[in-house]
Amino acid sequence: MKKEQDVKEVAKTNAEIKNEKIKTIKGKESDVFKALRVDNYQGLVSNCYSELDVNTDMVIQNISYGFIAEGKGGTGKTFRILNKCISELGEDQVAYADSFTTPTALYVWLYENRDKRILILDDCAGLMDNGKILSMLKGALWHVNDGRTRIVNYLTTKPPKDEYDEPLPRSFEVDARIIIITNYLNDDNPHVKAILSRVNKVVVEVPRKELLVILRQIIQKDYHSLSQSDKEEILNYLESKTSNASEDLNIRTLLRMLDYKIWANQNSKGDAWQPLCLKLLQRDDRLALVEKILADPTLTIETDRENKFIELTGDSRATYYRLKKKLRTAIPVLYGPDAGKEKKIEAR
């Protein structure tokens, strides 16, 4: 009798532990929504966000089933999308997730949130490389033959179970629209191609010049104890120490620099923030070299520029073009309406 009672108590304890974990996960989602009210990037004005805003509107207005937003981290994609969805639909109609360990976990999350208006998957590790997950998303992002019903399937030998260990159906209808946010998308994956045939892909590219305009707007907002002159000093330092070849330059970089300034002020450290901030402003030497080669007026033919790069670095022709492509958003004149025209671009 005592043994049975002990088993029940252990089972009860395990159930309580599981429920606590569930509460913790849901609490994190709530914390994200609360944080958005502080880090509000919705009001930032930039042409870089135009396509992102249009596609977010299309999902909110039930015009499209979803879209994929791709772009470097720290460009404000997540905050902008979340803010727009929450402000127009309310927190209870939006579900957000930034981590999944298994396809089953995603299936359970989709099932539990199937009746909400919008589901946002933010850079979940392995999300766009897992065949089972991509198959679920294909079903969630396109209707069947009746033109309106979207069905998610999960074909396994055993039925999936929810967090309470209750079995779930192997397929279900989903009403929610889905927005996927990622830093990189493997377009060569056939499953990814199938998803891209169903929804739009928005690439958020922010050239350095445009990013500085965005950062100038950010420092107009209050940031803890910093004065406006403090924030302007930081931004001016960032601008003076970076170029198109700076690797880790984004909104988060600025905020981390502002934190170093707060530390220096509070501890009477003067300009001790400068070397700390300089480490944040990484510079890729090979990118800087390609930038310099593109700006060299004596190198008027692409073959000459390519050979110069190989001569100075010993790297391959393919590496030159890969790095040149990486500079694409930073030097728009080479790839915009004037592409192919030889123009001098000043190297910083």
QUICOR-V602065 format. One record per residue. SS is DSSP state (H for helix, E for strand, L for the rest). NEAR is the number of other ideal C-beta (glycine too) atoms within 8 Angstrom. Layout:
BEGIN
{{SS;NEAR} {SS;NEAR}}
END
This chain:
BEGIN
{{L;4} {H;5} {H;6} {H;7} {H;8} {H;8} {H;8} {H;8} {H;8} {H;8} {H;8} {H;8} {H;8} {H;8} {H;8} {H;8} {H;8} {H;10} {H;8} {H;8} {H;9} {H;9} {H;8} {H;8} {H;8} {H;8} {H;8} {H;8} {H;11} {H;9} {H;8} {H;10} {H;13} {H;8} {H;8} {H;12} {L;6} {L;6} {L;6} {L;10} {L;11} {L;9} {L;6} {L;11} {L;4} {L;9} {H;5} {H;12} {H;11} {H;7} {H;7} {H;14} {H;10} {H;8} {H;13} {H;14} {H;10} {H;10} {H;16} {H;12} {L;6} {L;5} {L;6} {L;10} {L;12} {E;12} {E;14} {E;15} {E;15} {E;11} {L;10} {L;8} {L;7} {L;8} {L;12} {L;11} {H;11} {H;9} {H;12} {H;15} {H;14} {H;14} {H;12} {H;13} {H;17} {H;12} {H;7} {H;6} {H;10} {L;6} {H;7} {H;5} {H;9} {E;16} {E;11} {E;10} {E;12} {L;7} {L;6} {L;13} {L;4} {L;6} {H;11} {H;8} {H;9} {H;13} {H;13} {H;13} {H;11} {H;14} {H;12} {H;7} {L;10} {L;12} {L;5} {L;12} {L;9} {E;15} {E;13} {E;15} {E;11} {E;9} {L;9} {L;11} {L;6} {L;8} {H;13} {H;12} {H;6} {L;9} {H;6} {H;8} {H;13} {H;14} {H;10} {H;15} {H;11} {H;12} {H;12} {H;13} {L;12} {L;7} {L;9} {L;6} {L;4} {L;6} {L;4} {L;4} {L;7} {L;13} {E;10} {E;14} {E;9} {L;12} {L;4} {L;7} {L;2} {L;4} {L;8} {L;12} {E;8} {L;10} {L;7} {L;5} {L;5} {L;6} {E;5} {L;12} {L;6} {L;9} {E;7} {E;9} {E;7} {L;11} {L;7} {L;14} {E;11} {E;13} {E;16} {E;12} {E;12} {E;11} {L;7} {L;5} {L;9} {L;8} {L;7} {L;5} {L;10} {H;5} {H;10} {H;13} {H;10} {H;10} {H;13} {H;10} {L;5} {L;9} {L;11} {E;7} {E;10} {E;11} {E;6} {L;13} {L;8} {L;14} {L;11} {H;12} {H;6} {H;11} {H;12} {H;10} {H;9} {H;14} {H;12} {H;9} {H;11} {H;11} {L;13} {L;6} {L;7} {L;3} {L;8} {L;6} {L;5} {L;11} {L;5} {H;8} {H;6} {H;10} {H;13} {H;9} {H;9} {H;15} {H;13} {H;8} {H;11} {H;15} {H;8} {H;6} {L;8} {L;11} {L;10} {L;10} {L;13} {E;12} {L;8} {L;8} {L;10} {L;12} {H;12} {H;8} {H;13} {H;14} {H;9} {H;10} {H;14} {H;13} {H;8} {H;11} {H;14} {H;11} {H;10} {H;12} {H;11} {H;7} {L;6} {L;5} {L;9} {L;5} {L;6} {L;8} {H;12} {H;8} {H;6} {H;9} {H;15} {H;8} {H;7} {H;10} {L;13} {L;8} {E;11} {L;9} {H;7} {H;10} {H;14} {H;11} {H;11} {H;14} {H;16} {H;9} {H;11} {H;12} {H;10} {L;9} {L;6} {L;4} {L;9} {L;6} {L;6} {H;5} {H;6} {H;9} {H;13} {H;11} {H;8} {H;11} {H;14} {H;12} {H;6} {H;6} {H;9} {L;3} {L;8} {L;6} {H;7} {H;6} {H;11} {H;14} {H;9} {H;8} {H;11} {H;10} {H;7} {H;7} {L;14} {L;11} {L;7} {L;10} {L;12} {H;9} {H;8} {H;9} {L;7} {L;7} {L;3} {L;7} {L;7} {L;3} {L;5} {L;3} {L;6} {L;5} {L;9} {L;5} {L;7} {L;6}}
END
